Amino acid sequence: MFKKSFFHSISAGLISSIACYLYVSILRDEFMYDFSEVLSISNVVGACFFSCILASIFHTLANHFLPKMGDILFHVFFAVIVFASLLGPMLFKLPLDFDKDLTLIFPTYAMVLHFFPALIWLTLKPIFNK
């Protein structure tokens, strides 16, 4: 069980990192939104892997200790955590020398990145549950 969970988390982390990298690259190249001073690609990739590994650990523990209700409780908890994490970008204060127009765009830009790991993790879950 741990082996499947480990590969699930690594796969989801890798795919969500690629998706986040593509999203950041498209916005940087096409719309000139460059937030690399505040939010580097290495931080985004690290956050993707960390959140996917953490999700797999909690999912495994929930199913181990609560075999009948663990999956449901985990998914509710996962959704609450993802939406609670959106407070980070909304409350983040950018440096004073940052472009004023970009400060209005940053919360939306960063909030989208919070959904990629959860979406990819849940998408790959049926593959690793077999």
C-alpha positions in Angstrom: 0.0 0.0 0.0 2.8 2.4 0.9 4.5 1.7 -2.5 1.4 2.7 -4.5 0.9 5.8 -2.3 4.5 6.8 -2.8 4.4 6.4 -6.6 1.0 8.2 -6.6 2.5 11.2 -4.8 5.6 11.4 -6.9 3.6 11.1 -10.2 1.1 13.7 -9.1 3.9 16.0 -7.9 5.7 15.7 -11.2 2.7 16.2 -13.4 1.4 19.1 -11.3 4.9 20.7 -11.3 4.9 20.5 -15.1 1.4 22.0 -15.3 2.4 24.8 -13.0 5.5 25.5 -14.9 3.6 25.7 -18.2 1.0 28.0 -16.6 3.7 30.3 -15.2 5.6 30.3 -18.5 2.6 31.1 -20.6 1.6 34.0 -18.4 5.2 35.3 -18.3 5.7 35.1 -22.1 2.3 36.0 -23.4 1.0 38.5 -20.9 4.3 39.8 -19.4 3.3 38.8 -15.9 6.7 38.1 -14.2 6.5 37.3 -10.6 9.8 35.4 -10.4 11.1 37.9 -7.8 8.3 36.9 -5.4 7.4 33.4 -6.5 10.2 31.4 -8.1 9.7 28.2 -10.1 11.7 26.2 -7.6 9.3 27.2 -4.9 6.3 26.2 -7.0 7.8 22.8 -7.9 8.7 22.2 -4.2 5.2 23.2 -3.1 3.7 20.8 -5.7 5.8 17.8 -4.6 5.3 18.6 -0.9 1.5 18.9 -1.1 1.2 15.7 -3.1 3.4 13.7 -0.8 1.5 15.1 2.2 -1.8 14.3 0.6 -0.7 10.7 0.0 0.5 10.3 3.6 -2.8 11.6 5.0 -4.8 9.5 2.6 -3.0 6.4 3.6 -3.3 7.1 7.3 -7.0 8.0 7.0 -7.7 4.7 5.2 -5.7 2.7 7.6 -7.3 4.1 10.8 -10.8 4.6 9.4 -11.3 2.0 6.7 -15.0 2.8 6.0 -15.0 6.6 6.4 -11.4 7.5 5.8 -11.7 8.2 2.1 -14.7 10.6 2.6 -13.2 12.4 5.5 -9.9 12.8 3.7 -11.6 14.3 0.6 -13.5 16.8 2.8 -10.4 17.6 4.7 -8.4 18.0 1.5 -10.9 20.4 0.0 -11.0 22.5 3.1 -7.2 22.7 3.2 -6.9 23.7 -0.5 -9.5 26.5 0.0 -7.9 27.6 3.2 -4.5 27.8 1.4 -6.0 30.5 -0.8 -5.7 32.9 2.0 -1.9 33.0 1.5 -1.9 34.7 -1.9 -4.9 36.9 -0.9 -3.1 38.3 2.2 0.4 38.4 0.7 2.0 41.8 0.7 4.2 42.5 -2.4 7.3 44.7 -2.1 6.6 48.5 -2.4 8.7 48.8 -5.5 6.5 46.3 -7.4 4.4 47.4 -10.4 1.0 48.5 -9.1 -0.9 46.8 -11.9 0.8 43.5 -11.2 -0.1 43.7 -7.5 -3.7 43.5 -8.5 -3.1 40.4 -10.6 -0.9 38.5 -8.2 -3.6 36.9 -6.0 -5.5 35.5 -8.9 -2.2 34.3 -10.5 -1.0 32.5 -7.4 -4.4 31.1 -6.3 -4.7 29.2 -9.6 -1.4 27.4 -8.7 -3.0 26.1 -5.5 -5.5 24.0 -7.4 -3.0 22.1 -9.7 -1.6 19.6 -7.1 -5.0 18.8 -5.7 -6.6 18.4 -9.1 -3.8 16.2 -10.5 -3.6 14.1 -7.2 -7.4 13.4 -7.4 -7.2 12.7 -11.2 -4.5 10.1 -10.7 -6.1 8.5 -7.6 -8.2 5.9 -9.5 -5.1 4.7 -11.4 -3.2 3.9 -8.2 -6.2 2.5 -6.3 -6.4 -0.6 -8.5 
